Amino acid sequence: MEHPENSEEYKGLVVNAGIEQPSIVNPYLKFRKKPRRREFSVGEYVEGIVKGNVTVLSQAVTLVESVKPEHQAIAQEVIEKCLPYSGRSIRIGISGVPGAGKSTSIDVFGLHVLRQGGKLAVLAIDPSSERSKGSILGDKTRMEKLSVHPNAFIRPSPSAGSLGGVARKTRETIILCEAGGFDKIFVETVGVGQSETAVHSMVDFFLLIQLAGTGDELQGIKRGIMEMADGIVINKADGNNIEKAKLAASHFRNALHLFPAPDSGWSPKVLTYSGFYGLGIKEIWDMVDEYFAFVKANGYFEQRRNEQAKYWMYESINEHLRDSFYNNETIASMLAVKEEEVLNGKLTSFVAAKKLLDAYYDTLK
């Protein structure tokens, strides 16, 4: 089809260039470089933390979470100098299946304990995507009231694919928070399995949040996590769900009788509550207070803290050995070759591992 503008009768027409379009960038806007965050010395970090400066505390936690060797060196010095000021808090682990209402419950629990005085730090372990390695870190958005409370500090941390690594960093963050004057520490996990074991090894009381009316109640009764729990609470016990919550509580109580008695001598209790409506919150914290009075009286509190310190010494050794192995130049050059040999069937996984370890030991001689 011919274009009419190409016809001879329009030959004399001229199309104006039009008005020059202005730039989409404001010419009067002066770009200013974002000022670099001031780096503190070890002494300034410790002084700021001990004085309760939350900004300095946040930067110290970021330093602890950094994987850069130079940051780690400073972080370890800060932690060492903060140790004398730590250990004077109660540490509570809170876990439950996704959707159980952990963040909403922590919001309500936190406000309840803060009414009694003191300061609260909430450390949330957020799982990272195996694909993108990213985390949402959105727990703070669901703790609306607590996040604006002057005596509360909420810090979500990405697991970054390493539960052991983030657990160690969380334990170190606990030390910093205690040095900052936080006498109550909540550690929240996503509730999918292994993270609970790591968190159990750093808290004094492990609270398990469960739901009722979600199908088979026995699904929630998993031996490993049930044995770790010092208290089990059934959330969303409100409206038409009250009877289901009571029924679920009776199932959990019956299940607890099947397990051996815990080392503390404490018999875990099962309670129902509603985080959304704030029902039954006082009863839960009466149970927690009762637990602490019980374990401090029979000496188990100190015993558990000592066992945790020993556990983390061995965990630190294991982590250091693993890092030393993988950061070794000889091993780094051999890994891809041995991996290829395993995939091509030339070596078994065990023989390849032995050859790599032998090569590593040779570099240490």
Long-range contacts (C-beta under 8 A, 24 or more apart in sequence): 42-74, 42-77, 42-78, 42-81, 45-74, 45-78, 46-78, 46-81, 46-82, 46-179, 49-78, 49-82, 49-176, 49-179, 49-180, 50-82, 50-85, 50-179, 50-180, 50-181, 52-119, 52-180, 52-181, 53-180, 54-153, 54-180, 57-153, 57-176, 57-177, 57-180, 58-155, 60-176, 61-155, 61-157, 61-173, 61-176, 64-169, 64-172, 64-173, 64-176, 65-157, 65-169, 75-172, 78-176, 79-172, 79-175, 79-176, 82-175, 82-176, 82-178, 82-179, 83-175, 83-179, 85-178, 85-179, 86-174, 86-175, 86-176, 86-178, 86-179, 87-178, 87-305, 88-178, 88-183, 89-174, 89-177, 89-178, 89-182, 89-183, 89-184, 89-185, 90-183, 90-184, 90-185, 90-204, 90-205, 90-292, 91-174, 91-185, 91-187, 91-202, 91-203, 91-204, 91-205, 92-184, 92-185, 92-186, 92-187, 92-203, 92-204, 92-205, 92-206, 92-207, 92-288, 93-186, 93-187, 93-188, 93-189, 93-196, 93-199, 93-200, 93-202, 93-203, 93-205, 93-206, 93-207, 94-186, 94-187, 94-188, 94-189, 94-207, 94-209, 95-188, 95-189, 95-190, 95-191, 95-195, 95-196, 95-199, 95-206, 95-207, 95-208, 95-209, 95-225, 96-191, 96-208, 96-209, 96-210, 96-211, 96-235, 97-191, 97-210, 97-211, 97-220, 98-190, 98-191, 98-192, 99-211, 100-191, 100-209, 100-210, 100-211, 100-235, 101-209, 101-211, 101-235, 101-236, 101-275, 101-276, 102-188, 102-191, 102-209, 103-139, 103-142, 103-143, 103-188, 104-142, 104-143, 104-275, 104-276, 105-209, 105-233, 105-235, 105-273, 105-275, 106-143, 106-146, 106-186, 106-188, 107-142, 107-143, 107-144, 107-145, 107-146, 107-275, 108-275, 108-278, 108-281, 109-186, 109-281, 109-284, 109-285, 110-143, 110-146, 110-149, 110-152, 110-186, 111-145, 111-146, 111-149, 112-281, 112-282, 112-285, 113-184, 113-285, 114-149, 114-151, 114-152, 118-151, 118-182, 118-183, 118-184, 119-151, 119-152, 119-153, 119-180, 119-181, 119-182, 119-183, 119-184, 120-146, 120-149, 120-151, 120-152, 120-153, 120-182, 120-184, 120-185, 120-186, 121-152, 121-153, 121-154, 121-155, 121-174, 121-177, 121-180, 121-182, 121-184, 121-185, 121-186, 122-146, 122-152, 122-153, 122-154, 122-155, 122-185, 122-186, 122-188, 123-155, 123-157, 123-170, 123-173, 123-174, 123-177, 123-185, 123-186, 123-187, 123-188, 124-154, 124-155, 124-156, 124-157, 124-187, 124-188, 125-156, 125-157, 125-159, 125-166, 125-167, 125-170, 125-187, 125-188, 125-189, 125-190, 125-195, 125-199, 126-156, 126-157, 126-158, 126-159, 126-190, 127-158, 127-159, 127-190, 127-192, 127-195, 128-158, 128-159, 128-160, 128-161, 130-161, 133-160, 133-161, 134-158, 135-159, 135-160, 139-188, 153-177, 153-180, 153-182, 159-195, 163-194, 163-195, 163-198, 164-198, 164-315, 164-318, 164-319, 165-319, 166-198, 167-195, 167-198, 167-199, 167-201, 167-202, 167-315, 168-312, 168-315, 168-316, 168-319, 170-199, 170-202, 171-202, 171-312, 174-202, 193-225, 196-224, 196-225, 196-228, 197-224, 197-228, 200-228, 201-308, 201-311, 201-312, 202-308, 202-312, 204-292, 204-295, 204-301, 204-304, 204-305, 205-230, 205-231, 205-288, 205-291, 205-292, 206-230, 206-231, 207-231, 207-232, 207-233, 207-284, 207-288, 208-232, 208-233, 209-233, 209-235, 210-234, 210-235, 210-248, 210-252, 211-235, 211-236, 211-248, 212-236, 212-237, 212-241, 212-244, 212-245, 212-247, 212-248, 212-249, 212-272, 213-241, 213-244, 213-245, 213-248, 217-247, 217-248, 217-251, 217-252, 218-251, 218-255, 220-248, 220-252, 221-251, 221-252, 221-255, 223-259, 226-252, 226-255, 226-256, 226-259, 227-259, 227-262, 229-268, 230-262, 230-264, 230-266, 230-268, 230-291, 231-268, 231-269, 231-270, 231-271, 231-284, 231-287, 231-288, 231-291, 232-256, 232-268, 232-269, 232-270, 232-271, 233-270, 233-271, 233-272, 233-273, 233-284, 234-270, 234-271, 234-272, 234-273, 235-273, 235-274, 235-275, 236-274, 236-275, 236-276, 237-272, 237-273, 237-274, 237-279, 237-280, 238-274, 238-276, 238-277, 238-279, 242-272, 245-272, 246-272, 263-300, 264-294, 264-295, 264-298, 264-300, 264-304, 265-294, 265-298, 265-300, 266-291, 266-294, 266-295, 266-300, 325-360, 328-360, 328-363, 330-359, 330-360, 330-362, 330-363, 331-356, 331-359, 331-360, 331-363, 334-359
